[in-house]
Amino acid sequence: MTSFRVEAKVSVTNLLKAVRQLSLPEMESFIHQVIALQAQRKSPSLPQAEAELLLKINRGLPPSLRTRYAELILSLNHYLW
């Protein structure tokens, strides 16, 4: 990994000069990190309780319930046909 000495205040011009010295993979990694930082700043943060609920929702159903759900859907399809 390439290292640079960075002073406390860096102008955009100097930062770009440093970025020019990166290898292509390092530059791509840097760009991804900058984009992630930008997204963090733009997106509103959720209250902790809401974030936890969204994690639970996105986890989906446990395997046993998914199996039962699939069985019910198959039963319904047979019934309708």
C-alpha positions in Angstrom: 0.0 0.0 0.0 1.3 3.4 -0.9 1.7 5.9 2.0 1.7 9.7 1.9 2.6 12.2 4.4 -0.5 14.4 4.8 -0.5 17.7 6.7 -3.5 18.8 8.8 -4.9 21.1 6.1 -4.7 19.7 2.6 -6.1 21.6 -0.4 -8.1 19.8 -3.0 -5.3 20.4 -5.5 -2.7 18.7 -3.2 -5.1 15.9 -2.4 -5.6 15.2 -6.2 -1.8 15.3 -6.6 -1.6 12.5 -4.0 -4.4 10.5 -5.6 -2.6 10.7 -9.0 0.3 8.7 -7.3 -1.9 5.8 -6.4 -1.9 2.6 -8.4 -5.2 1.9 -10.2 -6.5 -0.6 -7.6 -5.6 1.8 -4.8 -7.3 4.6 -6.6 -10.4 2.5 -7.2 -10.5 1.6 -3.5 -10.1 5.3 -2.6 -12.9 6.3 -4.9 -15.2 3.7 -3.4 -14.4 4.9 0.1 -15.1 8.5 -0.9 -18.4 7.6 -2.5 -19.4 5.7 0.7 -18.5 8.7 2.8 -20.6 10.9 0.5 -23.5 8.5 0.8 -23.2 8.5 4.6 -23.3 12.3 4.7 -26.3 12.6 2.4 -28.4 9.9 3.9 -30.3 10.6 7.1 -29.5 8.3 10.0 -32.2 6.2 11.5 -33.0 6.1 15.2 -31.5 3.0 16.8 -34.9 1.3 17.4 -36.0 1.8 13.7 -32.6 0.5 12.5 -33.0 -2.6 14.6 -36.5 -3.2 13.2 -35.3 -2.8 9.7 -32.6 -5.4 10.3 -35.2 -7.8 11.6 -37.5 -7.3 8.6 -34.7 -7.7 6.1 -33.5 -10.9 7.8 -36.6 -12.6 6.5 -38.5 -15.6 7.8 -36.8 -18.4 9.6 -36.4 -21.6 7.5 -39.2 -23.5 9.2 -41.7 -20.7 8.4 -40.4 -20.3 4.8 -41.0 -24.1 4.3 -44.5 -23.8 5.7 -45.2 -20.8 3.6 -44.0 -22.6 0.4 -46.3 -25.5 1.3 -49.3 -23.2 1.7 -48.6 -21.5 -1.6 -48.4 -25.0 -3.3 -51.7 -26.0 -1.7 -53.3 -22.8 -2.8 -52.0 -23.2 -6.4 -53.4 -26.8 -6.5 -56.7 -25.6 -5.2 -57.0 -22.8 -7.8 -56.1 -25.1 -10.7 
